[in-house]
Amino acid sequence: MASLDTSIANAGLPTLARAFDASFQAVQWIVLAYLLAITTLIVSAGRLGDIVGRRRLLLAGIGVFTVASLLCGIVSTLSLLIAARAAQGLGAAIMLALTVAFVGETVPKAKTGSAMGLLGTMSAIGTTLGPSLGGVLIAGFGWRTIFLIDVPLGTLNFLLAHRYLPADSRTAKMDRTGFDPVGTLLLALTLAAYALAMTLGRGSFGSLNLALLLAAGGGLALFVLAEAKAKSPLIRLAIFRDPVMSASLATSALVSTVMMATLVVGPFYLSQALGLETAMVGLALSAGPLVAALNGVPAGHMVDRFGAQPMAIVGLVGIAAGAITLSLLPAKFGLVGYIAPIVLVTASYALFQVSNNTVFMTNTRAEQRGVTSGMLSLSRNLGLITGASVMGAVFAAASATNDVTTAHPAAVAAGMRITFAVAAGLIVAALAVAVGSRALARRAALRARPITNAAHESCELSASSRRD
């Protein structure tokens, strides 16, 4: 439901601009408000779930999302629609944070990969279904139905979650620490400033963007200081000293940045460099999410069988290979030359995401699953926001034009090749981080082993002397 509402709203932006007699920049806030709410609140939602109970909060989140969807479908002004979309984003943040956390709570460790794969498949189905479903609903019943469709879906989700999710543990409640209002506020403001810095200006970076970026940097410094002094911190800073956990977050952000490049560059390349009609562009763009949806469950089985960390590295290698191929293939190969590497990239992404989620959640303590799940989703969202801005700017600069929509086909093709060369470099960096963290974790395990062995031998000698 959360993924569906990102892509289904994008599909309706032209219609909404006409319905409210508003500019495209104004109606973009229908999407931006949703993404900003998710980005700024997802970690806090996960932490609150750890404190008050994940089932209780998830039910509340589904309820908020459903009511907000109803409001989106009945409002009469653009400002009210944007406000309702922000409320919808709050519900989505809770759902995104806590569904992953529930995997660690309800699924045996041996099947964690399969469960993560199924979650990835459902997310990809929502993203894939959004544009086509949105087009059908708008054409047949009007724009309001793209939001009202969530009311029966939300009601069904609420009933299923209430019926099947395990009740919150009473024992866990006794161990839960307090909420961190200062850290929560600082993190929300910091993330909002960063997200706005990356999205305002439609690719141009002006003084307002710079001021927001500086504000985000200052907010991050204040947040770290506040968390170091807090009795019950929102995020335990010690998590960043764990090489495996830190690498999972860093690689997730880098990979998401690159995946956004396929959404930013793809439509321009297909329509302008290859000269495809709008319908064919839509079908070609659906290939990636469709492959991700089909590959999610098989990827989960591979993770369960071969291990999460090795499969994460395999996934990164596949994404890098696909990005390099996209940067080398000339336009003369046509649509096949685009779709074949995209299939490799998205299939490898599905494998990486399942593996990375499994690594992260299996190394998380039970009482921290909500907040760490939120951090994992946050790293992915920050990567998507950064990718939309940075990779879009790289594409515009590489195309050597101020307006990509009027650029020559050869310039657009050159822009795509350079953009994906940069993308390949980012994935190589992610690969180095993943391999390096694995080596550090092994070294730490080897250093700990002699102490364990020495203690074991000491116990054996003590038992032997007693027997003598």
C-alpha positions as CSV (number, residue, x, y, z in Angstrom):
1,M,0.0,0.0,0.0
2,A,2.8,2.4,0.8
3,S,4.7,1.7,-2.4
4,L,1.5,1.9,-4.5
5,D,0.7,5.4,-3.2
6,T,4.0,6.8,-4.3
7,S,3.8,5.7,-7.9
8,I,0.0,6.0,-8.3
9,A,0.2,9.7,-7.3
10,N,3.0,10.3,-9.8
11,A,0.8,9.0,-12.6
12,G,-2.0,11.5,-11.7
13,L,0.1,14.7,-11.5
14,P,-0.9,16.0,-15.0
15,T,-4.6,15.5,-14.2
16,L,-4.3,17.0,-10.8
17,A,-2.5,20.1,-12.2
18,R,-5.6,20.6,-14.5
19,A,-8.1,19.8,-11.8
20,F,-6.7,22.4,-9.4
21,D,-5.6,24.9,-12.2
22,A,-2.1,24.7,-10.6
23,S,1.5,24.7,-11.9
24,F,3.4,21.5,-12.2
25,Q,5.8,22.7,-9.4
26,A,2.8,23.2,-7.1
27,V,1.3,19.8,-7.7
28,Q,4.7,18.1,-7.2
29,W,4.1,18.8,-3.5
30,I,1.4,16.1,-3.6
31,V,4.3,13.6,-4.0
32,L,6.9,15.6,-2.0
33,A,4.7,15.9,1.1
34,Y,4.3,12.1,1.2
35,L,8.0,11.4,0.8
36,L,9.0,14.1,3.3
37,A,6.7,12.7,5.9
38,I,8.1,9.2,5.5
39,T,11.7,10.4,5.5
40,T,11.4,12.6,8.5
41,L,9.3,10.2,10.7
42,I,10.3,6.7,9.8
43,V,13.0,6.3,12.5
44,S,10.8,7.8,15.2
45,A,8.0,5.6,14.2
46,G,10.2,2.5,14.6
47,R,11.4,3.7,18.0
48,L,7.9,4.4,19.2
49,G,6.9,0.9,18.1
50,D,9.7,-0.5,20.3
51,I,8.2,1.5,23.2
52,V,4.5,1.2,23.0
53,G,4.2,-2.1,21.1
54,R,4.6,-2.8,17.4
55,R,1.2,-4.4,16.8
56,R,-0.6,-1.5,18.5
57,L,1.3,1.1,16.6
58,L,1.1,-0.7,13.3
59,L,-2.7,-0.9,13.6
60,A,-2.8,2.9,14.4
61,G,-0.6,3.5,11.4
62,I,-2.9,1.6,9.0
63,G,-5.8,3.5,10.5
64,V,-4.1,6.9,10.0
65,F,-3.2,5.9,6.4
66,T,-6.8,4.8,5.6
67,V,-8.5,7.9,7.0
68,A,-5.9,10.2,5.3
69,S,-6.6,8.4,2.0
70,L,-10.4,9.1,2.5
71,L,-9.5,12.8,3.1
72,C,-7.3,12.9,0.0
73,G,-10.3,11.7,-2.1
74,I,-12.8,14.2,-0.8
75,V,-10.9,17.5,-0.3
76,S,-11.6,20.5,-2.5
77,T,-8.4,22.5,-2.5
78,L,-4.8,21.7,-3.3
79,S,-3.5,22.8,0.1
80,L,-5.8,20.4,1.9
81,L,-4.8,17.6,-0.4
82,I,-1.1,18.2,0.3
83,A,-1.8,18.2,4.1
84,A,-3.8,14.9,3.8
85,R,-0.9,13.4,1.8
86,A,1.5,14.4,4.6
87,A,-0.8,12.5,7.0
88,Q,-0.8,9.6,4.6
89,G,3.0,9.7,4.7
90,L,2.9,9.4,8.6
91,G,0.8,6.2,8.3
92,A,3.2,4.9,5.5
93,A,6.2,5.6,7.7
94,I,4.8,3.5,10.5
95,M,3.9,0.7,8.1
96,L,7.3,0.7,6.4
97,A,9.2,0.7,9.7
98,L,7.3,-2.0,11.5
99,T,6.5,-4.5,8.8
100,V,10.3,-5.3,8.5
101,A,10.6,-5.4,12.3
102,F,7.8,-8.0,12.5
103,V,9.8,-10.3,10.3
104,G,12.4,-10.6,13.1
105,E,9.6,-11.2,15.6
106,T,7.5,-13.8,13.8
107,V,9.7,-15.6,11.3
108,P,12.4,-18.2,12.3
109,K,16.0,-17.1,11.4
110,A,16.4,-19.8,8.9
111,K,13.5,-18.4,6.8
112,T,14.2,-14.7,7.3
113,G,15.6,-14.3,3.7
114,S,12.4,-15.8,2.2
115,A,10.2,-13.4,4.3
116,M,12.3,-10.4,3.3
117,G,12.0,-11.5,-0.3
118,L,8.3,-11.6,-0.1
119,L,8.2,-8.1,1.4
120,G,10.4,-6.9,-1.4
121,T,8.1,-8.6,-4.0
122,M,5.0,-6.9,-2.5
123,S,6.8,-3.5,-2.6
124,A,7.8,-4.0,-6.2
125,I,4.2,-5.0,-7.1
126,G,2.9,-1.8,-5.5
127,T,5.4,0.3,-7.5
128,T,4.8,-1.5,-10.7
129,L,1.0,-1.5,-10.4
130,G,0.8,2.2,-9.5
131,P,1.1,3.9,-12.9
132,S,-1.2,1.4,-14.8
133,L,-3.8,1.2,-12.1
134,G,-3.7,5.0,-11.7
135,G,-4.2,5.5,-15.4
136,V,-7.2,3.2,-15.5
137,L,-8.9,4.7,-12.4
138,I,-8.4,8.3,-13.6
139,A,-9.7,7.5,-17.1
140,G,-12.7,5.6,-15.9
141,F,-13.7,7.3,-12.6
142,G,-11.7,10.5,-12.0
143,W,-8.6,11.4,-10.0
144,R,-10.2,11.0,-6.6
145,T,-10.4,7.3,-7.0
146,I,-6.6,6.9,-7.0
147,F,-6.8,7.8,-3.3
148,L,-10.2,6.3,-2.4
149,I,-8.9,2.9,-3.6
150,D,-6.9,2.8,-0.4
151,V,-9.9,2.9,1.8
152,P,-11.1,-0.7,1.2
153,L,-7.4,-1.8,1.0
154,G,-6.6,-0.2,4.3
155,T,-9.7,-1.6,6.0
156,L,-8.8,-5.1,4.8
157,N,-5.2,-4.6,6.0
158,F,-6.4,-3.5,9.4
159,L,-8.6,-6.5,9.8
160,L,-5.8,-8.9,8.7
161,A,-3.2,-7.3,11.0
162,H,-5.6,-7.3,13.9
163,R,-6.4,-11.0,13.3
164,Y,-3.0,-12.5,12.6
165,L,-0.2,-10.4,14.1
166,P,1.0,-11.5,17.5
167,A,0.0,-9.5,20.5
168,D,2.6,-7.2,22.0
169,S,4.6,-9.0,24.7
170,R,4.0,-7.8,28.3
171,T,7.5,-8.8,29.3
172,A,9.0,-6.6,26.5
173,K,7.0,-3.6,27.9
174,M,8.8,-3.8,31.2
175,D,12.2,-3.5,29.5
176,R,11.3,-0.6,27.2
177,T,13.0,2.7,28.0
178,G,11.5,6.1,27.6
179,F,11.0,8.2,24.4
180,D,13.6,10.8,23.3
181,P,11.6,13.9,22.3
182,V,14.7,16.1,21.8
183,G,16.4,13.6,19.5
184,T,13.2,12.9,17.7
185,L,12.6,16.6,16.9
186,L,16.2,17.2,15.9
187,L,16.3,14.2,13.6
188,A,13.0,15.2,12.0
189,L,14.1,18.8,11.3
190,T,17.5,17.6,10.0
191,L,16.0,15.1,7.6
192,A,13.4,17.6,6.5
193,A,16.1,20.2,5.8
194,Y,18.2,17.7,3.8
195,A,15.2,16.3,1.8
196,L,14.2,19.9,0.9
197,A,17.7,20.8,0.0
198,M,17.9,17.9,-2.4
199,T,14.4,18.4,-4.0
200,L,13.7,22.1,-4.2
201,G,14.7,23.9,-7.4
202,R,14.1,20.9,-9.7
203,G,17.8,20.1,-10.2
204,S,19.3,23.6,-9.8
205,F,21.2,24.3,-6.6
206,G,20.7,27.8,-5.3
207,S,21.3,29.7,-2.1
208,L,18.2,28.3,-0.5
209,N,19.4,24.7,-1.2
210,L,22.8,25.6,0.3
211,A,21.3,27.1,3.4
212,L,19.1,24.1,3.9
213,L,22.1,21.7,3.4
214,L,24.1,23.7,6.0
215,A,21.1,23.6,8.4
216,A,21.0,19.8,7.9
217,G,24.7,19.6,8.7
218,G,24.2,21.7,11.9
219,G,21.2,19.7,12.9
220,L,23.1,16.4,12.5
221,A,25.9,17.7,14.8
222,L,23.3,18.7,17.4
223,F,21.5,15.4,17.0
224,V,24.8,13.4,17.7
225,L,25.5,15.6,20.8
226,A,21.9,15.1,22.1
227,E,22.0,11.3,21.6
228,A,25.4,11.0,23.4
229,K,23.8,12.7,26.5
230,A,20.3,11.2,26.3
231,K,19.3,8.6,28.9
232,S,17.1,6.8,26.3
233,P,18.5,7.8,22.9
234,L,16.4,7.5,19.8
235,I,19.4,5.9,18.1
236,R,22.2,4.2,20.0
237,L,25.3,5.7,18.4
238,A,27.2,2.4,19.3
239,I,25.4,0.8,16.3
240,F,27.7,2.8,14.0
241,R,30.8,1.2,15.6
242,D,29.6,-2.2,14.3
243,P,31.2,-2.6,10.8
244,V,28.5,-4.9,9.5
245,M,25.6,-2.6,10.5
246,S,27.3,0.6,9.3
247,A,28.1,-1.1,6.0
248,S,24.5,-2.2,5.6
249,L,23.3,1.4,6.0
250,A,26.0,2.9,3.7
251,T,25.6,0.4,0.9
252,S,21.8,0.7,1.1
253,A,22.0,4.4,0.5
254,L,24.5,4.1,-2.3
255,V,22.5,1.5,-4.1
256,S,19.3,3.4,-3.8
257,T,21.0,6.5,-5.2
258,V,21.9,4.4,-8.3
259,M,18.5,2.8,-8.6
260,M,16.9,6.3,-8.7
261,A,19.1,7.0,-11.8
262,T,17.2,4.4,-13.8
263,L,13.9,6.3,-13.0
264,V,15.4,9.8,-13.7
265,V,17.3,8.9,-16.9
266,G,15.2,6.1,-18.3
267,P,12.2,8.1,-19.5
268,F,14.3,10.7,-21.3
269,Y,16.6,8.2,-23.0
270,L,13.7,6.0,-24.2
271,S,11.6,8.9,-25.5
272,Q,14.3,11.2,-26.9
273,A,17.3,9.0,-27.8
274,L,15.3,6.0,-28.9
275,G,12.2,7.9,-30.1
276,L,9.6,5.6,-28.4
277,E,6.0,6.6,-28.0
278,T,4.6,7.3,-24.5
279,A,2.9,3.9,-24.3
280,M,6.1,2.0,-25.2
281,V,8.1,4.2,-22.7
282,G,5.7,3.1,-20.0
283,L,6.0,-0.6,-20.8
284,A,9.8,-0.4,-21.0
285,L,9.9,1.4,-17.6
286,S,7.7,-1.4,-16.1
287,A,10.3,-4.0,-17.0
288,G,12.5,-3.2,-14.0
289,P,9.9,-3.3,-11.2
290,L,8.4,-6.4,-12.8
291,V,11.7,-8.2,-12.7
292,A,12.2,-7.1,-9.1
293,A,8.7,-8.4,-8.2
294,L,9.4,-11.8,-9.8
295,N,12.9,-12.1,-8.3
296,G,12.0,-11.2,-4.7
297,V,11.0,-14.7,-3.5
298,P,13.7,-16.7,-5.3
299,A,16.3,-14.2,-4.0
300,G,15.0,-14.9,-0.5
301,H,15.5,-18.6,-0.9
302,M,19.0,-18.0,-2.2
303,V,19.8,-15.9,0.9
304,D,18.5,-18.7,3.2
305,R,20.6,-21.3,1.4
306,F,23.9,-19.5,0.7
307,G,24.0,-16.8,3.4
308,A,23.0,-13.1,3.5
309,Q,26.5,-11.5,3.3
310,P,27.8,-13.5,0.3
311,M,24.5,-12.9,-1.6
312,A,24.7,-9.2,-0.8
313,I,28.1,-9.0,-2.5
314,V,26.8,-11.0,-5.5
315,G,23.9,-8.6,-5.8
316,L,26.3,-5.6,-5.8
317,V,28.5,-7.2,-8.5
318,G,25.4,-7.7,-10.7
319,I,24.3,-4.1,-10.2
320,A,27.8,-2.9,-11.1
321,A,27.9,-5.1,-14.2
322,G,24.5,-3.8,-15.4
323,A,25.5,-0.1,-14.8
324,I,28.8,-0.6,-16.7
325,T,26.9,-2.3,-19.6
326,L,24.4,0.7,-19.7
327,S,27.3,3.1,-19.9
328,L,29.0,1.2,-22.7
329,L,26.1,0.1,-25.0
330,P,25.6,2.6,-27.8
331,A,22.0,3.6,-28.8
332,K,22.2,1.5,-32.0
333,F,21.2,-1.6,-30.0
334,G,17.8,0.1,-29.4
335,L,15.3,-1.0,-26.8
336,V,17.0,-4.4,-26.2
337,G,20.3,-2.6,-25.4
338,Y,18.5,-0.8,-22.7
339,I,16.2,-3.5,-21.2
340,A,18.7,-6.3,-21.0
341,P,21.1,-4.4,-18.6
342,I,18.1,-3.0,-16.7
343,V,16.9,-6.5,-16.1
344,L,20.3,-7.4,-14.7
345,V,20.4,-4.3,-12.5
346,T,16.9,-4.8,-11.0
347,A,17.3,-8.6,-10.5
348,S,20.6,-8.0,-8.7
349,Y,19.0,-5.2,-6.7
350,A,16.3,-7.5,-5.5
351,L,19.0,-10.0,-4.4
352,F,21.0,-7.2,-2.7
353,Q,18.0,-5.7,-0.9
354,V,16.8,-9.0,0.5
355,S,20.3,-9.9,1.6
356,N,21.1,-6.5,3.1
357,N,17.8,-6.4,5.1
358,T,18.5,-10.0,6.4
359,V,22.0,-9.1,7.5
360,F,20.8,-6.0,9.2
361,M,17.8,-7.5,11.0
362,T,19.5,-10.7,12.1
363,N,22.2,-8.6,13.9
364,T,19.6,-6.5,15.7
365,R,18.5,-7.0,19.3
366,A,14.8,-7.7,19.8
367,E,14.0,-4.5,21.7
368,Q,15.7,-2.4,19.0
369,R,14.1,-4.0,15.9
370,G,11.6,-1.1,15.3
371,V,14.2,1.7,15.3
372,T,16.8,-0.3,13.3
373,S,14.2,-1.2,10.7
374,G,13.3,2.5,10.5
375,M,17.0,3.3,10.0
376,L,17.3,0.8,7.2
377,S,14.3,2.3,5.4
378,L,15.6,5.8,6.1
379,S,19.0,5.0,4.4
380,R,17.1,3.7,1.4
381,N,14.8,6.9,1.3
382,L,17.8,9.2,1.6
383,G,19.5,7.4,-1.2
384,L,16.4,7.8,-3.4
385,I,16.1,11.6,-2.6
386,T,19.8,12.1,-3.2
387,G,19.7,10.1,-6.4
388,A,16.8,12.2,-7.8
389,S,18.8,15.4,-7.3
390,V,22.4,14.4,-7.8
391,M,22.0,11.8,-10.6
392,G,19.6,14.1,-12.3
393,A,22.2,16.9,-12.1
394,V,24.8,14.6,-13.5
395,F,22.6,13.6,-16.4
396,A,21.8,17.3,-17.2
397,A,25.4,18.2,-17.1
398,A,26.5,15.2,-19.2
399,S,23.9,16.0,-21.8
400,A,25.5,19.5,-22.1
401,T,22.1,21.3,-22.1
402,N,20.1,23.5,-19.8
403,D,16.8,21.8,-20.8
404,V,17.0,18.0,-21.2
405,T,13.5,17.9,-22.7
406,T,14.7,19.7,-25.8
407,A,18.2,18.1,-26.0
408,H,19.4,16.3,-29.2
409,P,19.1,12.5,-29.1
410,A,22.9,12.1,-29.3
411,A,23.3,14.4,-26.3
412,V,20.7,12.4,-24.3
413,A,22.5,9.2,-25.2
414,A,25.8,10.6,-24.1
415,G,24.3,11.8,-20.9
416,M,22.9,8.4,-20.1
417,R,26.3,6.7,-20.7
418,I,28.1,9.2,-18.4
419,T,25.4,9.0,-15.7
420,F,25.7,5.2,-15.6
421,A,29.5,5.4,-15.5
422,V,29.2,7.5,-12.4
423,A,26.6,5.0,-11.1
424,A,29.0,2.1,-11.7
425,G,31.6,4.0,-9.6
426,L,29.2,4.4,-6.7
427,I,28.4,0.7,-6.8
428,V,32.1,-0.2,-6.8
429,A,32.5,2.0,-3.7
430,A,29.5,0.1,-2.1
431,L,31.2,-3.2,-3.0
432,A,34.4,-2.0,-1.3
433,V,32.5,-1.0,1.8
434,A,30.7,-4.4,1.9
435,V,33.9,-6.5,1.4
436,G,35.8,-4.3,3.8
437,S,33.2,-4.6,6.6
438,R,33.1,-8.4,6.1
439,A,36.9,-8.5,6.5
440,L,36.8,-6.3,9.7
441,A,34.1,-8.5,11.2
442,R,36.2,-11.7,10.5
443,R,39.2,-10.1,12.0
444,A,37.2,-9.1,15.2
445,A,35.9,-12.7,15.4
446,L,39.4,-14.1,15.1
447,R,40.7,-11.8,17.9
448,A,37.9,-12.9,20.1
449,R,38.4,-16.6,19.5
450,P,41.8,-17.1,21.3
451,I,40.2,-15.6,24.5
452,T,37.3,-18.0,24.2
453,N,39.6,-21.0,23.6
454,A,41.9,-19.9,26.5
455,A,38.9,-19.7,28.9
456,H,37.7,-23.1,27.6
457,E,41.2,-24.7,28.2
458,S,41.4,-23.1,31.7
459,C,38.1,-24.7,32.6
460,E,39.3,-28.1,31.3
461,L,42.6,-27.9,33.3
462,S,40.7,-26.9,36.4
463,A,38.3,-29.8,36.1
464,S,41.2,-32.2,35.5
465,S,43.0,-31.0,38.6
466,R,39.9,-31.5,40.7
467,R,39.6,-35.1,39.3
468,D,43.3,-35.7,40.2
